[in-house]
Amino acid sequence: MSGTGMAGDLADAALIAGAIDHEIAGHGAVTAAADDGHTHETACLNCATPLTGAFCHACGQGAHVHRTLGAFFHDLLHGVFHFEGRIWHTLPLLALRPGALTRRYIEGQRTRFVSPLALFLFCVFMMFAVIQQNTHSTKMNLELADRQSAGNEAEVIAQLRQLAAERANLIAHHQQTGDVDTKLAALRTIGIAMQAGKRPGKDSLTVVTGIPQIDTGVATVRNNPELAVYKVETHAYKYSWLLILISVPMVWLLFPFSRRFALYDHTVFVTYSISFMMLLSVAVIALGHAGWESAAGLLVLLPPVHMYLQLRGAYGCTRGGALLRTAALLVIASIALLIFTIAIVAESTDVPLVQFGA
């Protein structure tokens, strides 16, 4: 993906996020503009309600619209970067006082801040637009590995067919097939290992759930982490919302049966938290590419600190309670990310066409 393409993706992401965060009406007819490019009507152009201030009290549209080229680009920047100020109120609090941001949004301060869903959507597009910059070489390497693997599979299949024909010939002449059976069993074992992406000579714990898609995904993550990372990079953005669904029930376990906090509170907490982690990932990637690996390494230490601050501010935990829940939240985040990764890899893993069984 080129830099222009990434910029386009970011613009699209922000426009979509802005549409979710703030519905902008505007279907009415526009009157002629004055020399300054502004209309000077006395009734709302959207719903025809008489105007008494800067905004229509019935539908919320601005009292005056702009009809100049400069105003067009202003509206573009307004939509992309939320220049009305909400993004600049949201990001500093998200980074420095995430608990206060979460609590204030839950308690009803909505106009001042970007909504969790809009911010999450923007961060998803931004993060994966940045990640896509690094997938080209990985994709080429994986394609080469796939071609080599396909060639090896073809050789195994050819040998299996040759041994099967030899075995049939031995049976037809009433001869012993023990040696051929041994070779067939060995080749079938190699073929099954190749299907699962298992590397020769690598011992690992086998996880079997009985669900073929999940078992294949687990084997792919365990035995071929590079392929797993590539699949996550190329498919995860479509299912990023699963992270919220997976995490919310787990965060609820931090405050089981509490009447103070509802599932809505946990959803806002999780969505803002994931959004920050995505922005942090973008910063780590950018610093790494700039050659500032040390600074990028320091940023990796921030998630526990951010979780602690958000827990204390959002839920009013004591220091000890926040520390214990931070430790639990780190485990929860790791489990949620693992489940998400396995689900994505399993979803994007093709069903094998070649069966090496008997």
C-alpha positions as CSV (number, residue, x, y, z in Angstrom):
1,M,0.0,0.0,0.0
2,S,1.4,3.4,-0.9
3,G,1.5,6.4,1.3
4,T,-1.3,8.0,-0.7
5,G,-3.4,4.9,-0.2
6,M,-2.8,4.9,3.5
7,A,-3.8,8.6,3.7
8,G,-7.0,7.7,1.8
9,D,-7.7,4.9,4.3
10,L,-7.2,7.3,7.2
11,A,-9.5,9.9,5.7
12,D,-12.2,7.3,5.0
13,A,-11.8,6.0,8.6
14,A,-12.2,9.4,10.1
15,L,-15.2,10.3,7.9
16,I,-16.9,7.1,8.9
17,A,-16.1,7.6,12.5
18,G,-17.4,11.1,12.3
19,A,-20.6,9.9,10.7
20,I,-21.2,7.5,13.6
21,D,-20.2,10.0,16.2
22,H,-22.3,12.9,14.9
23,E,-25.0,12.7,12.4
24,I,-24.9,15.6,10.1
25,A,-28.2,16.5,8.5
26,G,-28.5,18.5,5.3
27,H,-31.2,17.5,2.8
28,G,-33.0,20.9,2.4
29,A,-32.7,23.3,-0.4
30,V,-30.0,25.9,0.0
31,T,-30.7,29.6,-0.7
32,A,-28.4,31.8,-2.6
33,A,-25.2,32.7,-0.8
34,A,-24.1,36.2,-0.2
35,D,-20.7,37.6,-1.2
36,D,-19.1,36.2,2.0
37,G,-20.1,32.7,1.0
38,H,-22.6,32.3,3.9
39,T,-26.4,32.0,3.6
40,H,-28.3,34.4,5.8
41,E,-31.7,32.7,6.2
42,T,-34.1,33.1,9.1
43,A,-35.5,29.5,8.9
44,C,-33.6,26.3,9.1
45,L,-32.7,25.0,5.6
46,N,-33.1,21.4,6.8
47,C,-36.5,21.5,8.6
48,A,-37.8,25.0,8.0
49,T,-38.0,25.8,11.8
50,P,-37.6,29.5,12.6
51,L,-34.0,30.2,13.8
52,T,-33.4,31.7,17.2
53,G,-29.7,31.1,17.6
54,A,-26.6,29.6,16.0
55,F,-28.2,26.2,15.7
56,C,-31.7,25.0,14.9
57,H,-33.4,23.9,18.2
58,A,-35.5,21.3,16.3
59,C,-32.9,19.3,14.3
60,G,-29.5,20.7,15.5
61,Q,-28.3,21.9,12.1
62,G,-26.1,25.0,12.0
63,A,-28.1,28.2,11.4
64,H,-25.9,29.2,8.4
65,V,-24.3,27.0,5.9
66,H,-21.2,27.7,3.8
67,R,-21.0,27.8,0.0
68,T,-17.3,28.6,-0.8
69,L,-14.4,26.4,-1.9
70,G,-12.6,27.3,1.3
71,A,-15.6,26.3,3.4
72,F,-15.7,23.0,1.5
73,F,-12.1,22.1,2.6
74,H,-12.9,23.4,6.1
75,D,-15.8,20.9,6.2
76,L,-13.5,18.1,5.0
77,L,-11.0,18.8,7.7
78,H,-13.9,19.2,10.2
79,G,-15.2,15.7,9.2
80,V,-11.8,14.0,9.1
81,F,-10.1,15.4,12.2
82,H,-13.1,16.6,14.3
83,F,-11.7,20.2,14.3
84,E,-14.6,21.3,16.4
85,G,-12.5,20.3,19.4
86,R,-13.8,17.0,20.6
87,I,-10.8,15.0,19.4
88,W,-8.5,17.3,21.2
89,H,-10.5,17.0,24.4
90,T,-10.6,13.2,24.0
91,L,-7.1,12.2,23.2
92,P,-5.2,14.0,26.1
93,L,-7.7,12.5,28.6
94,L,-7.5,9.1,26.9
95,A,-3.7,9.1,27.3
96,L,-3.3,10.8,30.7
97,R,-6.6,10.4,32.5
98,P,-8.4,7.5,30.9
99,G,-10.5,6.8,34.0
100,A,-11.8,10.3,34.1
101,L,-12.7,10.2,30.4
102,T,-14.5,6.9,30.9
103,R,-16.4,8.0,33.9
104,R,-17.4,11.4,32.5
105,Y,-18.6,9.8,29.3
106,I,-20.7,7.2,31.2
107,E,-22.2,10.0,33.4
108,G,-23.4,11.8,30.3
109,Q,-20.8,14.2,29.1
110,R,-21.2,13.2,25.4
111,T,-20.9,16.5,23.4
112,R,-17.4,17.3,24.6
113,F,-15.8,13.9,23.7
114,V,-15.6,11.6,20.8
115,S,-17.8,8.5,21.4
116,P,-16.0,5.2,22.2
117,L,-17.3,3.5,19.1
118,A,-16.3,6.4,16.8
119,L,-12.8,6.5,18.3
120,F,-12.5,2.7,18.1
121,L,-13.5,2.7,14.5
122,F,-11.0,5.4,13.6
123,C,-8.2,3.6,15.5
124,V,-8.9,0.3,13.8
125,F,-8.6,1.8,10.3
126,M,-5.5,3.8,11.3
127,M,-3.7,0.9,12.9
128,F,-4.3,-1.5,10.1
129,A,-3.5,1.1,7.5
130,V,-0.1,1.5,9.2
131,I,0.3,-2.3,9.6
132,Q,-0.4,-2.9,5.9
133,Q,2.8,-0.9,5.1
134,N,4.8,-3.8,6.6
135,T,3.0,-6.8,5.1
136,H,4.3,-6.7,1.5
137,S,7.6,-8.4,2.2
138,T,5.9,-10.8,4.7
139,K,3.4,-11.7,2.0
140,M,6.1,-12.4,-0.6
141,N,8.0,-14.6,1.9
142,L,4.9,-16.5,2.8
143,E,4.0,-17.0,-0.9
144,L,7.4,-18.4,-1.5
145,A,7.0,-20.7,1.5
146,D,3.6,-21.8,0.3
147,R,5.0,-22.7,-3.2
148,Q,7.8,-24.7,-1.6
149,S,5.3,-26.4,0.7
150,A,3.1,-27.2,-2.3
151,G,6.0,-28.7,-4.1
152,N,6.9,-30.8,-1.1
153,E,3.3,-32.0,-0.7
154,A,3.3,-32.9,-4.4
155,E,6.4,-35.1,-3.9
156,V,4.8,-36.8,-0.9
157,I,1.6,-37.4,-2.8
158,A,3.5,-38.9,-5.7
159,Q,5.4,-41.2,-3.4
160,L,2.2,-42.2,-1.6
161,R,0.7,-43.2,-5.0
162,Q,3.8,-45.1,-6.0
163,L,3.8,-47.0,-2.7
164,A,0.1,-47.7,-2.9
165,A,0.6,-49.2,-6.4
166,E,3.5,-51.2,-5.2
167,R,1.4,-52.5,-2.3
168,A,-1.4,-53.4,-4.5
169,N,1.0,-55.3,-6.8
170,L,2.4,-57.2,-3.8
171,I,-1.1,-58.2,-2.6
172,A,-1.9,-59.4,-6.2
173,H,1.1,-61.7,-6.1
174,H,0.4,-62.8,-2.5
175,Q,3.6,-61.3,-1.1
176,Q,4.3,-59.6,2.2
177,T,3.5,-55.9,2.4
178,G,5.2,-55.1,5.8
179,D,8.0,-52.9,4.5
180,V,5.7,-51.0,2.2
181,D,3.1,-50.5,5.0
182,T,5.9,-49.0,7.2
183,K,6.9,-46.6,4.4
184,L,3.2,-45.6,3.8
185,A,2.6,-44.9,7.5
186,A,5.7,-42.7,7.7
187,L,4.8,-40.7,4.6
188,R,1.2,-40.3,5.8
189,T,2.6,-38.9,9.1
190,I,4.8,-36.5,7.2
191,G,1.8,-35.4,5.1
192,I,-0.5,-34.8,8.0
193,A,2.3,-32.7,9.7
194,M,2.7,-30.7,6.6
195,Q,-1.0,-30.0,6.4
196,A,-1.0,-28.7,9.9
197,G,2.0,-26.5,9.1
198,K,4.2,-28.4,11.6
199,R,7.9,-28.0,11.1
200,P,10.1,-31.1,11.2
201,G,11.6,-32.0,14.5
202,K,9.5,-29.5,16.5
203,D,7.9,-30.9,19.6
204,S,4.9,-29.0,21.0
205,L,1.9,-29.5,23.0
206,T,-1.1,-30.7,20.9
207,V,-4.3,-28.9,21.6
208,V,-7.4,-30.7,20.3
209,T,-10.9,-29.2,20.7
210,G,-12.7,-31.4,18.3
211,I,-13.6,-28.4,16.1
212,P,-11.6,-28.7,12.9
213,Q,-11.4,-24.9,12.2
214,I,-10.2,-24.1,15.7
215,D,-7.7,-27.0,15.8
216,T,-6.3,-25.9,12.5
217,G,-6.0,-22.3,13.7
218,V,-4.3,-23.4,16.9
219,A,-1.8,-25.5,15.0
220,T,-1.1,-22.6,12.6
221,V,-0.5,-20.2,15.4
222,R,1.7,-22.7,17.3
223,N,3.8,-24.0,14.4
224,N,3.9,-21.1,12.0
225,P,3.6,-17.8,14.0
226,E,4.7,-15.7,10.9
227,L,1.7,-17.0,9.0
228,A,-0.5,-16.3,11.9
229,V,0.7,-12.7,12.2
230,Y,0.2,-12.2,8.5
231,K,-3.4,-13.6,8.6
232,V,-4.2,-11.4,11.6
233,E,-2.8,-8.4,9.8
234,T,-4.9,-9.0,6.6
235,H,-8.1,-10.2,8.2
236,A,-8.4,-8.8,11.7
237,Y,-9.7,-5.4,10.8
238,K,-13.0,-6.9,9.5
239,Y,-13.6,-8.6,12.9
240,S,-12.0,-6.1,15.3
241,W,-15.3,-5.6,17.0
242,L,-15.0,-9.2,18.3
243,L,-12.3,-7.9,20.7
244,I,-15.0,-5.9,22.5
245,L,-17.4,-8.8,22.6
246,I,-14.7,-11.1,24.0
247,S,-13.4,-8.6,26.5
248,V,-16.6,-7.2,28.1
249,P,-17.7,-10.4,29.9
250,M,-14.2,-10.9,31.2
251,V,-14.0,-7.4,32.5
252,W,-17.4,-8.0,34.2
253,L,-15.6,-10.7,36.2
254,L,-13.5,-8.0,37.8
255,F,-16.7,-6.7,39.5
256,P,-18.9,-9.7,39.7
257,F,-22.6,-9.0,40.6
258,S,-21.8,-5.4,41.3
259,R,-24.9,-3.2,41.2
260,R,-22.7,-0.1,40.8
261,F,-21.5,-0.9,37.3
262,A,-23.6,-2.2,34.4
263,L,-22.5,-3.9,31.2
264,Y,-22.7,-0.5,29.5
265,D,-20.0,0.8,31.9
266,H,-17.7,-2.1,31.1
267,T,-18.3,-1.7,27.3
268,V,-17.3,2.0,27.4
269,F,-14.2,1.0,29.5
270,V,-13.2,-1.7,27.1
271,T,-13.7,0.3,24.0
272,Y,-11.7,3.3,25.2
273,S,-9.0,0.9,26.5
274,I,-8.7,-1.0,23.2
275,S,-8.6,2.3,21.3
276,F,-5.7,3.5,23.3
277,M,-3.8,0.3,22.8
278,M,-4.3,0.6,19.1
279,L,-3.0,4.1,19.1
280,L,0.0,3.0,21.2
281,S,0.7,0.2,18.7
282,V,0.7,2.8,15.9
283,A,3.2,4.9,17.9
284,V,5.4,1.8,18.6
285,I,5.4,0.9,14.9
286,A,6.2,4.5,13.8
287,L,9.1,4.8,16.3
288,G,10.5,1.5,15.2
289,H,10.5,2.5,11.6
290,A,12.1,5.8,12.5
291,G,15.0,3.9,14.1
292,W,14.0,4.8,17.7
293,E,13.8,1.2,19.0
294,S,14.6,2.3,22.6
295,A,11.7,4.7,22.7
296,A,9.4,2.1,21.1
297,G,10.5,-0.3,23.8
298,L,9.6,2.1,26.6
299,L,6.1,2.6,25.1
300,V,5.6,-1.2,25.4
301,L,5.7,-0.7,29.2
302,L,2.7,1.7,29.2
303,P,-0.3,-0.7,29.0
304,P,-0.2,-1.8,32.6
305,V,0.1,1.8,33.8
306,H,-2.8,2.9,31.5
307,M,-5.0,0.0,32.8
308,Y,-4.2,1.0,36.4
309,L,-5.1,4.6,35.8
310,Q,-8.3,3.8,33.9
311,L,-9.4,1.3,36.6
312,R,-8.9,3.8,39.4
313,G,-10.7,6.6,37.7
314,A,-13.5,4.7,36.0
315,Y,-14.4,2.4,38.9
316,G,-13.2,4.3,41.9
317,C,-10.9,1.5,43.0
318,T,-8.5,1.8,45.9
319,R,-4.8,1.6,45.0
320,G,-4.6,-2.0,46.2
321,G,-7.8,-3.0,44.4
322,A,-6.6,-1.3,41.2
323,L,-3.3,-3.1,41.3
324,L,-4.9,-6.5,41.8
325,R,-7.4,-5.8,39.0
326,T,-4.6,-4.5,36.8
327,A,-2.8,-7.8,37.1
328,A,-6.1,-9.6,36.4
329,L,-6.8,-7.3,33.4
330,L,-3.4,-8.1,31.9
331,V,-4.3,-11.8,32.0
332,I,-7.8,-11.0,30.6
333,A,-6.3,-9.0,27.8
334,S,-3.8,-11.8,26.9
335,I,-6.6,-14.4,26.9
336,A,-8.9,-12.1,24.8
337,L,-6.1,-11.4,22.3
338,L,-5.3,-15.1,22.0
339,I,-8.9,-16.1,21.4
340,F,-9.2,-13.3,18.9
341,T,-6.1,-14.4,17.1
342,I,-7.1,-18.0,17.0
343,A,-10.6,-17.1,15.7
344,I,-9.1,-14.9,12.9
345,V,-6.6,-17.5,11.9
346,A,-9.2,-20.3,12.0
347,E,-11.6,-18.2,9.9
348,S,-9.0,-17.4,7.3
349,T,-7.5,-20.9,7.1
350,D,-8.5,-22.7,4.0
351,V,-9.9,-26.2,4.3
352,P,-7.1,-28.6,3.1
353,L,-7.8,-30.1,-0.3
354,V,-5.4,-33.0,0.0
355,Q,-6.1,-35.7,2.6
356,F,-3.3,-37.9,3.7
357,G,-5.3,-40.3,5.7
358,A,-5.7,-44.0,4.8
